[in-house]
Amino acid sequence: MIDFIKGTLIIGGALFMLLASVGLLRLPDLLTRMHATTKAAALGVILIMLAAAMHFAEVGIVARSFAIIVFILMTAPVAAHVIGRAGYFVGSKLWSGTVKDELRPNYDPLTHELKSGLETQENAKRQPRETDPD
Amino acid sequence: MDTVILISQVIMSLALILTFVRVVRGPSLPDRVVALELFSTTVVGLVGVYAIKSNVASFLDAAIVIALMGFLAAIAFARFLERGGPRDD
């Protein structure tokens, strides 16, 4: 029974990794590729590490494999965010079917300056008031 | 169980090959960085499966180190891109 669960977890994890690489190969631009790889590959590693924890079934090793799971869950979004930011920074092209790019009207690619959209003369002269939230 | 492990190793090797195609073809440097990160994640999975196959739990430590190195490499590449280092796409 435990062998069956372990085998299912291992094959599932491997298939998720294959799915991530197919997505990386087939999708059209940087952001969609990143969306395929981070989530599917993290889920694949999680399934395989669960299988390893069930295989060894000792406290220290289960803790170690859970440490890998937590580490992957914490680092994958951070790495994806940083790479996506750098990709937009260096001006990588978006897919031609992209519907919305909310950063484009407020972002200056030459000076890397980001506007909030509220820069008026009145706001520039405004002083802080007592009633402002901190 | 050995058959299952062999099948999963074949599947993950195929995933590595497909990822490597993107590393070679990738039109820009950020695409290649994403592909290299997926590479390290897939290797973590392969090491975990090999730990189960060989019944040696110490391989999980190697998996932790590989995951850490992949994360640090991604951060370093992103900072390199943002600082505007020399690129040859």
Backbone of each chain as ProteinMPNN parsed JSONL, in Angstrom:
{"seq_chain_A": "MIDFIKGTLIIGGALFMLLASVGLLRLPDLLTRMHATTKAAALGVILIMLAAAMHFAEVGIVARSFAIIVFILMTAPVAAHVIGRAGYFVGSKLWSGTVKDELRPNYDPLTHELKSGLETQENAKRQPRETDPD", "coords_chain_A": {"N_chain_A": [[0.833, -1.204, 0.0], [1.876, 1.239, 0.921], [3.917, 1.403, -0.866], [2.526, 1.764, -3.23], [1.427, 4.336, -2.842], [3.775, 5.811, -2.653], [4.906, 5.354, -5.199], [2.946, 6.562, -6.814], [3.224, 9.24, -5.993], [5.866, 9.771, -6.81], [5.794, 9.392, -9.624], [3.866, 11.304, -10.226], [5.167, 13.677, -9.429], [7.335, 13.676, -11.219], [5.94, 13.906, -13.626], [4.815, 16.441, -13.332], [7.125, 17.977, -13.432], [7.923, 17.478, -16.062], [5.779, 18.697, -17.321], [6.254, 21.348, -16.587], [8.611, 21.845, -18.041], [7.732, 21.506, -20.642], [5.93, 23.609, -20.773], [7.741, 25.717, -20.496], [9.034, 25.479, -22.895], [7.04, 25.859, -24.827], [5.484, 28.154, -24.38], [4.865, 31.689, -25.104], [6.231, 34.138, -24.196], [8.427, 35.838, -21.789], [7.15, 36.207, -19.244], [4.938, 34.449, -19.25], [6.284, 32.05, -19.541], [7.691, 31.973, -17.142], [5.571, 31.769, -15.388], [4.738, 29.209, -15.936], [6.952, 27.632, -15.135], [7.652, 28.134, -12.379], [5.478, 27.381, -10.673], [4.652, 24.731, -11.432], [7.054, 23.246, -11.298], [7.778, 23.6, -8.624], [5.666, 22.259, -7.38], [6.185, 19.686, -8.324], [8.668, 19.071, -7.064], [7.785, 19.135, -4.433], [6.025, 16.925, -4.322], [7.819, 14.798, -4.822], [9.557, 15.014, -2.651], [7.773, 14.479, -0.579], [7.35, 11.779, -1.139], [9.923, 10.825, -0.587], [10.043, 11.353, 2.154], [8.069, 9.568, 3.047], [9.295, 7.212, 2.345], [11.668, 6.936, 3.897], [10.871, 7.498, 6.557], [11.831, 8.403, 9.099], [12.427, 10.541, 11.901], [14.352, 12.634, 11.67], [14.918, 12.647, 8.933], [12.472, 13.055, 7.746], [11.99, 15.606, 8.706], [14.036, 16.926, 7.357], [13.286, 16.633, 4.658], [10.907, 18.036, 4.721], [11.979, 20.493, 5.274], [13.215, 21.04, 2.838], [10.914, 21.317, 1.265], [9.673, 23.583, 2.406], [11.663, 25.44, 1.918], [11.752, 25.515, -0.913], [9.161, 26.457, -1.366], [9.395, 28.999, -0.289], [11.454, 30.253, -1.739], [10.918, 30.07, -4.512], [8.79, 31.922, -5.385], [10.071, 34.36, -4.777], [12.392, 34.334, -6.374], [11.164, 34.24, -8.889], [9.808, 36.689, -8.917], [11.975, 38.486, -8.821], [13.369, 37.901, -11.184], [11.4, 38.453, -13.061], [11.049, 41.2, -12.673], [13.613, 42.109, -13.397], [13.557, 41.311, -16.047], [11.508, 42.935, -17.132], [12.757, 45.341, -16.714], [15.037, 45.306, -18.421], [13.693, 45.412, -20.727], [12.379, 43.241, -22.064], [10.423, 41.707, -24.614], [6.833, 41.661, -24.624], [4.222, 39.221, -25.163], [2.451, 39.225, -28.283], [-0.271, 39.035, -28.011], [-0.909, 40.139, -25.586], [-3.136, 41.524, -23.243], [-3.211, 43.584, -21.34], [-1.017, 45.986, -19.987], [-0.188, 47.332, -17.286], [1.901, 48.73, -16.241], [3.154, 50.141, -18.199], [2.227, 52.892, -18.976], [3.1, 54.34, -16.732], [5.779, 54.027, -16.406], [9.121, 54.823, -17.004], [11.308, 53.773, -19.318], [13.868, 54.704, -19.838], [14.937, 56.348, -17.742], [14.24, 54.747, -15.664], [12.18, 55.519, -13.942], [9.356, 55.556, -11.85], [6.016, 56.432, -11.953], [3.234, 57.517, -9.928], [0.868, 58.28, -10.977], [-0.538, 60.293, -9.823], [0.621, 62.79, -9.917], [0.206, 65.97, -9.517], [0.112, 69.61, -9.631], [-1.051, 70.525, -7.307], [-0.798, 68.361, -5.529], [1.968, 68.313, -5.323], [2.605, 70.523, -3.77], [1.485, 69.933, -1.392], [1.066, 69.795, 2.141], [1.686, 67.625, 5.012], [-1.137, 66.535, 6.938], [-2.962, 66.64, 10.089], [-4.921, 64.709, 10.101], [-4.043, 62.705, 8.47], [-3.522, 59.265, 7.701], [-0.97, 57.188, 9.188]], "CA_chain_A": [[0.0, 0.0, 0.0], [2.726, 2.439, 0.994], [4.659, 1.447, -2.13], [1.635, 2.343, -4.239], [1.352, 5.797, -2.644], [5.081, 6.369, -3.005], [5.046, 5.34, -6.665], [2.074, 7.594, -7.38], [3.814, 10.558, -5.738], [7.074, 9.96, -7.622], [5.413, 9.59, -11.026], [3.191, 12.6, -10.321], [6.165, 14.742, -9.392], [8.097, 13.697, -12.476], [5.08, 14.43, -14.702], [4.699, 17.897, -13.177], [8.355, 18.599, -13.941], [7.855, 17.436, -17.525], [4.809, 19.726, -17.706], [6.919, 22.646, -16.465], [9.572, 22.07, -19.121], [6.967, 21.699, -21.881], [5.45, 24.983, -20.733], [8.874, 26.604, -20.768], [9.4, 25.404, -24.308], [5.967, 26.18, -25.754], [4.791, 29.427, -24.151], [5.438, 32.673, -26.029], [7.147, 35.193, -23.731], [9.135, 35.581, -20.526], [6.29, 36.118, -18.062], [4.154, 33.211, -19.289], [7.2, 30.937, -19.275], [7.963, 31.944, -15.716], [4.371, 31.287, -14.711], [4.686, 27.747, -16.065], [8.018, 26.883, -14.467], [7.746, 28.231, -10.925], [4.452, 26.65, -9.931], [4.636, 23.298, -11.715], [8.28, 22.603, -10.811], [7.724, 23.551, -7.162], [4.761, 21.167, -6.992], [6.867, 18.422, -8.584], [9.638, 18.819, -5.99], [7.045, 18.844, -3.207], [5.528, 15.539, -4.369], [8.933, 13.852, -4.696], [10.067, 15.044, -1.287], [6.811, 13.723, 0.244], [7.641, 10.359, -1.345], [11.152, 10.507, 0.146], [9.713, 11.324, 3.584], [7.37, 8.323, 3.338], [10.186, 6.074, 2.161], [12.613, 6.758, 5.004], [10.025, 7.433, 7.75], [12.517, 8.682, 10.359], [12.088, 11.913, 12.258], [15.321, 13.584, 11.127], [14.866, 12.726, 7.472], [11.197, 13.703, 7.414], [12.187, 17.043, 8.945], [14.889, 17.456, 6.296], [12.542, 16.773, 3.401], [9.976, 19.155, 4.879], [12.772, 21.726, 5.144], [13.356, 21.309, 1.396], [9.622, 21.796, 0.752], [9.477, 24.968, 2.853], [12.652, 26.27, 1.232], [11.289, 25.713, -2.298], [7.962, 27.306, -1.347], [9.743, 30.387, 0.003], [12.37, 30.883, -2.689], [10.445, 30.104, -5.899], [8.146, 33.199, -5.736], [11.031, 35.471, -4.707], [13.225, 34.29, -7.574], [10.344, 34.592, -10.049], [9.575, 38.136, -8.869], [13.201, 39.23, -9.135], [13.691, 37.731, -12.598], [10.397, 39.169, -13.842], [11.379, 42.621, -12.571], [14.791, 42.372, -14.223], [13.162, 41.155, -17.445], [10.824, 44.161, -17.564], [13.763, 46.398, -16.64], [15.872, 45.305, -19.613], [12.846, 45.617, -21.887], [12.049, 42.052, -22.855], [9.153, 41.927, -25.306], [5.674, 40.89, -24.204], [3.543, 38.504, -26.23], [1.629, 40.146, -29.074], [-1.668, 38.958, -27.573], [-1.083, 40.651, -24.22], [-4.295, 42.411, -23.204], [-3.049, 44.746, -20.485], [0.286, 46.204, -19.374], [-0.512, 48.51, -16.483], [3.113, 49.441, -15.867], [3.73, 50.899, -19.317], [2.034, 54.343, -18.965], [3.704, 55.003, -15.579], [7.178, 53.633, -16.251], [9.997, 55.393, -18.019], [12.389, 52.788, -19.452], [15.199, 55.305, -19.941], [15.417, 56.751, -16.425], [13.711, 53.773, -14.695], [11.386, 56.246, -12.964], [7.997, 55.026, -11.787], [5.081, 57.451, -11.474], [2.052, 56.957, -9.294], [-0.32, 58.713, -11.685], [-1.197, 61.357, -9.067], [1.526, 63.934, -9.823], [-0.385, 67.235, -9.928], [0.699, 70.764, -8.947], [-1.628, 70.613, -5.968], [-0.189, 67.338, -4.682], [3.384, 68.594, -5.091], [2.742, 71.544, -2.726], [0.657, 69.563, -0.244], [1.745, 69.523, 3.412], [0.986, 66.591, 5.789], [-2.162, 67.046, 7.861], [-3.181, 65.856, 11.308], [-5.853, 63.599, 9.897], [-3.5, 61.686, 7.567], [-3.103, 57.998, 8.319], [0.493, 57.057, 9.213]], "C_chain_A": [[0.87, 1.258, 0.0], [3.571, 2.559, -0.267], [3.821, 2.085, -3.222], [1.571, 3.86, -4.095], [2.663, 6.458, -3.043], [5.27, 6.455, -4.516], [4.191, 6.397, -7.321], [2.67, 8.981, -7.196], [5.016, 10.801, -6.643], [6.701, 10.234, -9.078], [4.715, 10.928, -11.207], [4.172, 13.755, -10.318], [6.947, 14.839, -10.679], [7.252, 14.265, -13.61], [4.9, 15.937, -14.572], [5.954, 18.604, -13.674], [8.393, 18.587, -15.461], [6.907, 18.514, -18.04], [5.443, 21.114, -17.638], [7.856, 22.882, -17.636], [8.856, 22.222, -20.457], [6.409, 23.111, -21.944], [6.548, 25.98, -21.032], [9.206, 26.629, -22.246], [8.326, 25.994, -25.209], [5.41, 27.587, -25.598], [5.553, 30.582, -24.793], [6.385, 33.706, -25.438], [7.611, 34.932, -22.308], [8.175, 35.348, -19.361], [5.465, 34.843, -18.068], [5.046, 31.998, -19.046], [7.488, 30.813, -17.792], [6.768, 31.405, -14.948], [4.258, 29.772, -14.829], [5.723, 27.095, -15.16], [7.914, 26.95, -12.95], [6.737, 27.321, -10.238], [4.546, 25.148, -10.168], [5.883, 22.614, -11.172], [8.286, 22.54, -9.293], [6.809, 22.427, -6.701], [5.412, 19.81, -7.235], [7.861, 18.086, -7.485], [8.911, 18.461, -4.698], [6.572, 17.396, -3.193], [6.671, 14.55, -4.172], [9.494, 13.846, -3.281], [9.099, 14.38, -0.309], [7.06, 12.232, 0.106], [8.901, 9.955, -0.588], [10.872, 10.429, 1.649], [8.99, 10.029, 3.94], [8.293, 7.124, 3.22], [11.075, 5.864, 3.381], [11.897, 6.658, 6.344], [10.832, 7.481, 9.047], [12.364, 10.171, 10.637], [13.036, 12.905, 11.596], [15.179, 13.76, 9.633], [13.554, 13.352, 7.012], [11.32, 15.211, 7.613], [13.022, 17.657, 7.836], [14.105, 17.625, 4.994], [11.479, 17.87, 3.526], [10.712, 20.494, 4.818], [12.977, 22.066, 3.669], [12.058, 21.887, 0.841], [9.418, 23.263, 1.127], [10.425, 25.906, 2.121], [12.215, 26.553, -0.208], [10.092, 26.655, -2.319], [8.316, 28.756, -1.063], [10.561, 31.024, -1.108], [11.802, 30.986, -4.1], [9.722, 31.415, -6.227], [9.118, 34.373, -5.72], [11.881, 35.507, -5.978], [12.424, 34.697, -8.805], [10.093, 36.097, -10.09], [10.808, 38.905, -9.319], [13.533, 39.104, -10.628], [12.685, 38.479, -13.47], [10.655, 40.668, -13.839], [12.573, 42.958, -13.464], [14.442, 42.257, -15.711], [12.431, 42.382, -17.962], [11.803, 45.314, -17.651], [14.586, 46.472, -17.918], [15.025, 45.333, -20.882], [12.612, 44.372, -22.725], [10.629, 42.201, -23.397], [8.047, 41.074, -24.702], [5.06, 40.22, -25.419], [2.609, 39.452, -26.976], [0.164, 40.103, -28.655], [-1.895, 39.457, -26.173], [-2.191, 41.688, -24.185], [-3.966, 43.69, -22.447], [-1.633, 44.805, -19.929], [0.175, 47.478, -18.557], [0.72, 49.314, -16.108], [3.558, 50.404, -16.958], [3.477, 52.409, -19.251], [2.748, 55.044, -17.817], [5.202, 54.792, -15.48], [7.99, 54.218, -17.385], [11.203, 54.468, -18.199], [13.778, 53.406, -19.549], [15.761, 55.67, -18.568], [15.026, 55.768, -15.337], [12.928, 54.467, -13.589], [9.95, 55.738, -13.021], [7.084, 56.082, -11.206], [3.888, 56.776, -10.831], [0.79, 57.311, -10.057], [-1.056, 59.83, -10.973], [-0.328, 62.602, -8.968], [0.849, 65.179, -10.394], [0.318, 68.358, -9.186], [0.23, 70.824, -7.498], [-0.99, 69.589, -5.026], [1.27, 67.628, -4.395], [3.563, 69.579, -3.95], [2.11, 71.115, -1.405], [1.514, 69.273, 0.995], [0.989, 68.406, 4.143], [-0.002, 67.201, 6.763], [-2.257, 66.149, 9.076], [-3.976, 64.599, 11.035], [-5.287, 62.519, 8.986], [-3.225, 60.389, 8.317], [-1.581, 57.852, 8.221], [0.977, 56.138, 8.101]], "O_chain_A": [[0.661, 2.192, -0.774], [3.907, 3.663, -0.695], [4.329, 2.85, -4.041], [1.649, 4.588, -5.084], [2.678, 7.512, -3.68], [5.723, 7.468, -5.048], [4.624, 7.06, -8.263], [2.636, 9.805, -8.109], [5.18, 11.895, -7.183], [7.209, 11.171, -9.694], [4.93, 11.616, -12.205], [4.04, 14.697, -11.099], [7.2, 15.934, -11.184], [7.753, 15.007, -14.454], [4.837, 16.642, -15.579], [5.879, 19.684, -14.26], [8.833, 19.552, -16.085], [7.175, 19.163, -19.051], [5.21, 21.955, -18.506], [7.905, 23.988, -18.175], [9.308, 22.977, -21.318], [6.403, 23.744, -23.0], [6.328, 26.968, -21.732], [9.607, 27.659, -22.789], [8.646, 26.573, -26.247], [4.916, 28.164, -26.566], [6.761, 30.477, -25.007], [7.299, 34.131, -26.145], [7.237, 33.931, -21.695], [8.354, 34.411, -18.582], [5.298, 34.211, -17.025], [4.621, 31.028, -18.419], [7.526, 29.712, -17.242], [6.929, 30.671, -13.973], [3.74, 29.118, -13.924], [5.419, 26.111, -14.486], [8.071, 25.926, -12.285], [7.091, 26.574, -9.326], [4.522, 24.369, -9.215], [5.789, 21.51, -10.635], [8.741, 21.551, -8.718], [7.126, 21.718, -5.746], [5.22, 18.882, -6.449], [7.904, 16.948, -7.016], [9.358, 17.59, -3.952], [6.698, 16.71, -2.178], [6.523, 13.571, -3.44], [9.866, 12.793, -2.765], [9.531, 13.784, 0.678], [6.996, 11.493, 1.089], [8.955, 8.87, -0.01], [11.394, 9.552, 2.337], [9.245, 9.444, 4.993], [8.103, 6.125, 3.914], [11.221, 4.736, 3.852], [12.262, 5.833, 7.181], [10.573, 6.718, 9.977], [12.192, 10.967, 9.713], [12.594, 13.903, 11.025], [15.3, 14.87, 9.114], [13.516, 14.082, 6.022], [10.826, 15.997, 6.805], [12.759, 18.782, 7.412], [14.243, 18.638, 4.308], [11.182, 18.557, 2.549], [10.157, 21.499, 4.374], [12.922, 23.235, 3.286], [12.081, 22.827, 0.046], [9.042, 24.083, 0.289], [10.052, 27.018, 1.748], [12.296, 27.691, -0.672], [10.004, 27.539, -3.171], [7.626, 29.66, -1.534], [10.39, 32.208, -1.397], [12.166, 31.908, -4.83], [10.011, 31.996, -7.273], [9.011, 35.279, -6.545], [12.07, 36.562, -6.582], [12.931, 35.414, -9.668], [10.154, 36.714, -11.154], [10.711, 39.854, -10.097], [13.93, 40.081, -11.262], [13.053, 39.067, -14.487], [10.502, 41.335, -14.863], [12.559, 43.952, -14.19], [14.962, 43.009, -16.536], [12.68, 42.834, -19.08], [11.706, 46.161, -18.539], [14.815, 47.559, -18.449], [15.563, 45.283, -21.988], [12.642, 44.433, -23.954], [9.75, 42.747, -22.73], [8.269, 39.926, -24.317], [5.336, 40.596, -26.558], [2.044, 40.371, -26.383], [-0.575, 41.051, -28.922], [-2.966, 39.231, -25.608], [-2.201, 42.621, -24.988], [-4.389, 44.772, -22.855], [-1.106, 43.799, -19.454], [0.412, 48.574, -19.065], [0.599, 50.468, -15.696], [4.26, 51.377, -16.679], [4.423, 53.172, -19.45], [2.989, 56.248, -17.908], [5.839, 55.318, -14.567], [7.619, 54.132, -18.556], [12.045, 54.39, -17.304], [14.773, 52.706, -19.363], [16.908, 55.352, -18.256], [15.44, 55.932, -14.19], [12.997, 54.06, -12.429], [9.399, 55.517, -14.099], [7.325, 56.582, -10.107], [3.563, 55.628, -11.134], [-0.259, 56.711, -9.82], [-2.095, 60.282, -11.454], [-0.502, 63.398, -8.045], [0.904, 65.424, -11.599], [1.04, 68.107, -8.221], [1.002, 71.129, -6.589], [-0.68, 69.9, -3.876], [1.778, 67.241, -3.342], [4.554, 69.502, -3.224], [2.185, 71.84, -0.413], [2.542, 68.6, 0.914], [-0.213, 68.242, 3.932], [0.257, 68.254, 7.346], [-1.711, 65.046, 9.1], [-3.747, 63.556, 11.648], [-5.955, 61.515, 8.74], [-2.744, 60.418, 9.45], [-0.974, 58.342, 7.269], [2.179, 55.91, 7.967]]}, "seq_chain_B": "MDTVILISQVIMSLALILTFVRVVRGPSLPDRVVALELFSTTVVGLVGVYAIKSNVASFLDAAIVIALMGFLAAIAFARFLERGGPRDD", "coords_chain_B": {"N_chain_B": [[8.846, -1.283, -7.496], [11.342, -0.403, -8.366], [10.936, -0.208, -11.121], [9.113, 1.899, -11.271], [10.72, 3.964, -10.335], [12.647, 4.013, -12.317], [11.086, 4.778, -14.534], [10.298, 7.34, -13.693], [12.762, 8.585, -13.61], [13.426, 8.575, -16.315], [11.423, 10.254, -17.301], [12.07, 12.668, -16.017], [14.587, 13.132, -17.056], [13.92, 13.601, -19.691], [12.555, 15.982, -19.275], [14.716, 17.571, -18.514], [16.11, 17.654, -20.924], [14.304, 19.043, -22.587], [14.26, 21.47, -21.229], [16.881, 22.232, -21.645], [16.865, 22.716, -24.353], [15.495, 25.133, -24.367], [17.35, 26.701, -23.028], [19.36, 26.831, -24.924], [18.048, 27.935, -27.167], [16.74, 30.188, -26.223], [15.464, 33.435, -26.629], [16.319, 35.723, -25.234], [18.394, 36.924, -22.486], [17.03, 36.827, -19.871], [15.159, 34.738, -20.348], [16.853, 32.562, -20.509], [17.852, 32.538, -17.925], [15.568, 31.854, -16.459], [15.195, 29.288, -17.479], [17.501, 28.043, -16.536], [16.995, 28.086, -13.823], [14.804, 26.368, -13.647], [16.141, 24.105, -14.397], [17.817, 23.604, -12.151], [15.852, 23.047, -10.263], [14.7, 20.73, -11.316], [16.871, 19.016, -11.109], [17.046, 18.82, -8.341], [14.748, 17.285, -7.868], [15.53, 14.914, -9.205], [17.695, 14.13, -7.617], [16.366, 13.613, -5.221], [14.78, 11.393, -5.979], [16.827, 9.621, -6.541], [17.885, 9.318, -4.002], [15.834, 7.855, -2.812], [16.008, 5.553, -4.357], [18.605, 4.515, -3.865], [18.536, 4.271, -1.17], [19.89, 5.937, 0.568], [19.958, 8.45, 2.806], [21.447, 10.735, 2.938], [21.67, 12.027, 0.543], [19.651, 13.863, 0.438], [20.613, 16.102, 1.71], [22.4, 17.052, -0.191], [20.473, 17.772, -2.063], [19.254, 19.937, -0.79], [21.393, 21.762, -0.855], [21.715, 22.107, -3.618], [19.29, 23.317, -4.306], [19.556, 25.714, -2.898], [21.787, 26.86, -4.196], [20.742, 27.216, -6.774], [18.744, 29.144, -6.299], [20.312, 31.31, -5.358], [21.844, 31.78, -7.637], [19.878, 32.648, -9.427], [19.067, 35.057, -8.205], [21.497, 36.455, -8.349], [21.893, 36.645, -11.13], [19.693, 38.224, -11.783], [20.299, 40.629, -10.492], [22.591, 41.281, -11.885], [21.478, 41.745, -14.412], [19.879, 43.992, -13.843], [21.724, 45.917, -13.058], [22.815, 46.387, -15.473], [24.848, 44.91, -16.852], [27.347, 43.679, -19.23], [25.904, 42.286, -22.156], [25.229, 39.567, -24.309], [23.128, 38.55, -26.198]], "CA_chain_B": [[9.29, 0.056, -7.129], [12.463, -0.03, -9.227], [10.397, 0.198, -12.418], [8.536, 3.235, -11.116], [11.82, 4.924, -10.231], [13.267, 4.136, -13.643], [10.194, 5.584, -15.386], [10.341, 8.747, -13.291], [14.057, 9.14, -14.031], [13.357, 8.842, -17.759], [10.576, 11.445, -17.509], [12.781, 13.886, -15.602], [15.666, 13.393, -18.02], [13.271, 14.256, -20.832], [12.308, 17.375, -18.877], [15.997, 18.286, -18.577], [16.454, 17.897, -22.335], [13.44, 20.116, -23.093], [14.734, 22.72, -20.631], [18.136, 22.621, -22.266], [16.528, 23.32, -25.649], [15.17, 26.552, -24.136], [18.581, 27.402, -22.685], [20.108, 27.097, -26.152], [17.304, 28.751, -28.118], [16.132, 31.325, -25.55], [15.792, 34.645, -27.376], [16.995, 36.751, -24.45], [19.063, 36.408, -21.293], [16.108, 36.412, -18.807], [14.608, 33.413, -20.65], [17.848, 31.546, -20.161], [17.937, 32.458, -16.463], [14.408, 31.07, -16.024], [15.442, 27.888, -17.832], [18.521, 27.486, -15.63], [16.379, 27.846, -12.524], [14.039, 25.131, -13.769], [17.164, 23.057, -14.429], [18.243, 23.234, -10.793], [14.721, 22.433, -9.564], [14.556, 19.36, -11.799], [17.959, 18.219, -10.538], [16.649, 18.516, -6.969], [13.843, 16.139, -7.949], [16.298, 13.721, -9.572], [18.475, 13.704, -6.459], [15.43, 13.006, -4.277], [14.429, 10.052, -6.466], [17.994, 8.751, -6.389], [17.992, 8.984, -2.58], [14.908, 6.752, -2.546], [16.46, 4.337, -5.034], [19.8, 3.949, -3.25], [18.267, 4.131, 0.258], [20.859, 6.739, 1.321], [19.236, 9.696, 3.08], [22.346, 11.901, 2.896], [21.497, 12.739, -0.719], [18.725, 14.981, 0.619], [21.431, 17.281, 2.012], [22.852, 17.571, -1.484], [19.326, 18.425, -2.698], [19.106, 21.264, -0.165], [22.451, 22.65, -1.341], [21.461, 22.443, -5.024], [18.194, 24.292, -4.332], [20.104, 27.0, -2.439], [22.639, 27.427, -5.247], [19.891, 27.689, -7.867], [18.11, 30.394, -5.879], [21.313, 32.387, -5.331], [22.222, 32.086, -9.021], [18.813, 33.453, -10.029], [19.166, 36.408, -7.637], [22.697, 37.115, -8.861], [21.657, 36.996, -12.528], [18.747, 39.333, -11.861], [21.004, 41.859, -10.149], [23.478, 41.565, -13.017], [20.674, 42.353, -15.476], [19.394, 45.318, -13.477], [22.847, 46.836, -13.068], [23.191, 46.67, -16.848], [26.112, 44.303, -17.22], [27.466, 43.406, -20.664], [25.047, 41.174, -22.575], [25.427, 39.095, -25.671], [21.991, 37.638, -26.391]], "C_chain_B": [[10.437, 0.528, -8.019], [11.985, 0.444, -10.592], [9.846, 1.612, -12.355], [9.639, 4.286, -11.077], [12.499, 5.119, -11.57], [12.411, 5.009, -14.562], [10.294, 7.057, -15.014], [11.677, 9.379, -13.67], [14.062, 9.454, -15.517], [12.56, 10.118, -18.017], [11.345, 12.718, -17.143], [13.966, 14.177, -16.507], [15.121, 14.056, -19.275], [12.992, 15.727, -20.524], [13.597, 18.187, -18.933], [16.371, 18.609, -20.017], [15.617, 19.055, -22.885], [13.868, 21.469, -22.521], [16.011, 23.195, -21.305], [17.915, 23.211, -23.657], [16.219, 24.8, -25.472], [16.414, 27.338, -23.747], [19.346, 27.761, -23.963], [19.378, 28.098, -27.028], [16.902, 30.101, -27.572], [16.455, 32.663, -26.173], [16.516, 35.683, -26.544], [17.579, 36.139, -23.19], [18.098, 36.04, -20.17], [15.461, 35.054, -19.07], [15.579, 32.315, -20.246], [17.982, 31.401, -18.65], [16.775, 31.63, -15.915], [14.644, 29.589, -16.307], [16.477, 27.265, -16.9], [17.936, 27.228, -14.245], [15.54, 26.573, -12.547], [14.973, 23.918, -13.794], [17.519, 22.618, -13.012], [17.096, 22.576, -10.034], [14.531, 20.983, -9.995], [15.649, 18.454, -11.238], [17.679, 17.888, -9.077], [15.704, 17.316, -6.941], [14.581, 14.856, -8.276], [17.094, 13.206, -8.381], [17.57, 13.055, -5.412], [15.047, 11.602, -4.679], [15.614, 9.1, -6.301], [18.221, 8.393, -4.927], [17.05, 7.844, -2.232], [15.444, 5.455, -3.139], [17.621, 3.687, -4.293], [19.656, 3.797, -1.741], [19.314, 4.862, 1.116], [20.24, 8.109, 1.547], [20.129, 10.921, 2.953], [22.227, 12.668, 1.591], [20.545, 13.917, -0.584], [19.481, 16.251, 1.001], [21.953, 17.918, 0.73], [21.719, 18.294, -2.204], [19.116, 19.816, -2.121], [20.135, 22.226, -0.746], [22.188, 23.057, -2.787], [20.342, 23.477, -5.129], [18.693, 25.676, -3.936], [20.938, 27.651, -3.531], [21.811, 27.953, -6.412], [19.239, 29.018, -7.531], [19.112, 31.549, -5.918], [21.741, 32.762, -6.747], [21.168, 32.948, -9.692], [18.881, 34.892, -9.522], [20.357, 37.153, -8.24], [22.519, 37.52, -10.319], [20.716, 38.187, -12.65], [19.431, 40.648, -11.509], [21.957, 42.278, -11.261], [22.705, 42.247, -14.15], [20.282, 43.779, -15.117], [20.519, 46.339, -13.437], [23.341, 47.127, -14.484], [24.564, 46.15, -17.212], [26.162, 44.025, -18.716], [26.656, 42.173, -21.043], [25.348, 40.837, -24.025], [24.348, 38.069, -25.966], [22.107, 36.91, -27.71]], "O_chain_B": [[10.508, 1.702, -8.385], [12.547, 1.38, -11.162], [10.071, 2.423, -13.253], [9.529, 5.349, -11.688], [12.881, 6.233, -11.93], [12.929, 5.866, -15.277], [10.366, 7.923, -15.886], [11.734, 10.561, -14.011], [14.624, 10.462, -15.945], [12.95, 10.955, -18.832], [11.285, 13.717, -17.859], [14.32, 15.339, -16.71], [15.75, 14.942, -19.853], [13.163, 16.6, -21.375], [13.587, 19.347, -19.346], [16.882, 19.69, -20.307], [16.142, 19.94, -23.561], [13.848, 22.483, -23.218], [16.211, 24.391, -21.515], [18.662, 24.085, -24.097], [16.612, 25.628, -26.294], [16.534, 28.514, -24.091], [19.909, 28.85, -24.074], [19.996, 29.01, -27.577], [16.734, 31.057, -28.329], [17.631, 33.016, -26.25], [17.277, 36.472, -27.104], [17.302, 34.986, -22.861], [18.313, 35.006, -19.536], [15.233, 34.291, -18.131], [15.184, 31.278, -19.712], [18.196, 30.301, -18.141], [16.962, 30.807, -15.019], [14.33, 28.736, -15.477], [16.352, 26.102, -16.516], [18.326, 26.276, -13.568], [15.556, 25.793, -11.594], [14.641, 22.849, -13.282], [17.524, 21.427, -12.701], [17.322, 21.656, -9.248], [14.242, 20.112, -9.174], [15.407, 17.287, -10.929], [18.029, 16.803, -8.612], [15.84, 16.435, -6.092], [14.294, 13.813, -7.689], [17.168, 11.998, -8.152], [17.952, 12.066, -4.786], [14.988, 10.708, -3.835], [15.44, 7.928, -5.966], [18.692, 7.296, -4.625], [17.405, 6.962, -1.45], [15.355, 4.394, -2.521], [17.642, 2.47, -4.105], [20.548, 3.255, -1.09], [19.59, 4.458, 2.245], [20.018, 8.854, 0.593], [19.623, 12.04, 2.868], [22.631, 13.829, 1.518], [20.602, 14.861, -1.373], [19.051, 17.354, 0.663], [21.953, 19.14, 0.574], [21.948, 19.3, -2.874], [18.837, 20.764, -2.855], [19.808, 23.361, -1.09], [22.407, 24.211, -3.156], [20.422, 24.403, -5.936], [18.318, 26.681, -4.539], [20.819, 28.852, -3.772], [22.123, 29.001, -6.978], [19.182, 29.917, -8.37], [18.815, 32.625, -6.438], [21.976, 33.937, -7.03], [21.499, 33.869, -10.438], [18.768, 35.836, -10.304], [20.25, 38.325, -8.599], [22.938, 38.608, -10.716], [20.904, 39.052, -13.505], [19.178, 41.669, -12.148], [22.115, 43.464, -11.548], [23.194, 43.193, -14.768], [20.336, 44.674, -15.96], [20.299, 47.509, -13.749], [24.182, 48.004, -14.684], [25.362, 46.868, -17.814], [25.143, 44.122, -19.4], [26.701, 41.15, -20.36], [25.673, 41.7, -24.84], [24.611, 36.866, -25.985], [21.243, 36.1, -28.047]]}, "name": "protein", "num_of_chains": 2, "seq": "MIDFIKGTLIIGGALFMLLASVGLLRLPDLLTRMHATTKAAALGVILIMLAAAMHFAEVGIVARSFAIIVFILMTAPVAAHVIGRAGYFVGSKLWSGTVKDELRPNYDPLTHELKSGLETQENAKRQPRETDPDMDTVILISQVIMSLALILTFVRVVRGPSLPDRVVALELFSTTVVGLVGVYAIKSNVASFLDAAIVIALMGFLAAIAFARFLERGGPRDD"}
